Amino acid sequence: MAQRCDVCGKGPLSGNRISHAHNVTHRRFNPNLQRIRTVMGGVQRRLRVCTRCLRSGKVTKPTPVKKSTTSSAA
């Protein structure tokens, strides 16, 4: 599965890992993706969203549904 945000499209970047002896090897900087339930067009969907989109409010979470407290004590 691709490491890509479904809202902004942020994906992995490449860079170098540099040791104390200055040995250089390649590495990947992956975005911090969270799998959350969102409301898009009145429909709840699961999306993989980066934390920057979550913090900035680009994603609307569904409102929690209260459970009814009906007791059948008869």
The 8 nearest C-alpha neighbors of each residue, nearest first, counted from 0:
[[1, 2, 3, 47, 4, 10, 32, 5],
 [2, 0, 3, 10, 4, 11, 47, 5],
 [1, 3, 10, 0, 11, 29, 4, 30],
 [2, 4, 10, 9, 1, 8, 5, 11],
 [3, 5, 8, 48, 9, 6, 49, 47],
 [4, 6, 47, 8, 48, 7, 46, 3],
 [7, 5, 4, 8, 48, 52, 57, 58],
 [6, 8, 9, 4, 5, 52, 49, 48],
 [9, 7, 4, 3, 5, 6, 10, 49],
 [10, 8, 4, 3, 7, 30, 11, 49],
 [11, 9, 3, 2, 30, 8, 12, 4],
 [10, 12, 29, 28, 30, 27, 2, 13],
 [13, 11, 28, 27, 29, 10, 14, 30],
 [14, 12, 27, 26, 28, 11, 15, 25],
 [13, 15, 26, 25, 27, 12, 16, 28],
 [14, 16, 25, 26, 24, 23, 17, 13],
 [15, 17, 24, 23, 25, 26, 18, 14],
 [16, 18, 23, 21, 22, 15, 24, 19],
 [17, 19, 21, 22, 20, 16, 23, 24],
 [18, 20, 21, 17, 22, 23, 16, 24],
 [21, 19, 18, 22, 17, 23, 16, 24],
 [22, 20, 18, 19, 17, 23, 16, 24],
 [23, 21, 18, 17, 20, 24, 19, 16],
 [22, 24, 17, 16, 15, 21, 18, 25],
 [25, 23, 16, 15, 26, 22, 17, 14],
 [24, 26, 15, 16, 14, 23, 27, 13],
 [25, 27, 14, 15, 13, 16, 24, 28],
 [28, 26, 13, 12, 29, 14, 11, 25],
 [27, 29, 12, 11, 13, 30, 26, 14],
 [28, 30, 11, 27, 31, 12, 10, 2],
 [31, 29, 32, 11, 10, 49, 28, 9],
 [30, 32, 49, 50, 29, 33, 48, 51],
 [33, 31, 49, 48, 30, 47, 50, 34],
 [34, 32, 48, 47, 35, 49, 31, 50],
 [33, 35, 47, 46, 48, 45, 32, 36],
 [36, 34, 45, 46, 33, 37, 47, 48],
 [35, 37, 45, 44, 60, 46, 43, 38],
 [38, 36, 60, 44, 43, 59, 61, 45],
 [37, 39, 43, 42, 61, 41, 59, 60],
 [38, 40, 42, 41, 37, 43, 44, 59],
 [39, 41, 42, 38, 43, 44, 37, 59],
 [40, 42, 39, 38, 43, 61, 37, 44],
 [43, 41, 39, 38, 40, 44, 37, 61],
 [42, 44, 38, 37, 39, 36, 41, 45],
 [45, 43, 37, 36, 38, 46, 42, 39],
 [46, 44, 36, 35, 37, 34, 47, 43],
 [47, 45, 34, 35, 48, 44, 5, 36],
 [46, 48, 34, 33, 4, 5, 32, 35],
 [47, 49, 4, 32, 33, 5, 46, 34],
 [50, 48, 32, 31, 51, 4, 52, 33],
 [49, 51, 53, 52, 31, 54, 32, 48],
 [50, 52, 54, 53, 49, 55, 48, 31],
 [53, 51, 55, 57, 50, 54, 49, 56],
 [54, 52, 50, 51, 56, 55, 58, 57],
 [53, 55, 51, 56, 52, 50, 57, 58],
 [54, 56, 52, 53, 57, 51, 58, 50],
 [57, 55, 58, 53, 54, 52, 59, 51],
 [56, 58, 52, 55, 53, 59, 6, 54],
 [59, 57, 56, 53, 60, 37, 52, 38],
 [60, 58, 37, 38, 61, 57, 56, 39],
 [59, 61, 37, 38, 36, 58, 62, 35],
 [62, 60, 38, 37, 63, 59, 36, 43],
 [61, 63, 64, 60, 59, 38, 65, 37],
 [64, 62, 61, 65, 60, 66, 36, 37],
 [65, 63, 66, 62, 61, 67, 60, 68],
 [66, 64, 67, 63, 68, 62, 69, 61],
 [65, 67, 64, 68, 69, 63, 70, 62],
 [66, 68, 69, 65, 70, 64, 71, 63],
 [69, 67, 70, 66, 65, 71, 72, 64],
 [70, 68, 67, 71, 66, 72, 73, 65],
 [69, 71, 72, 68, 73, 67, 66, 65],
 [70, 72, 73, 69, 68, 67, 66, 65],
 [73, 71, 70, 69, 68, 67, 66, 65],
 [72, 71, 70, 69, 68, 67, 66, 65]]
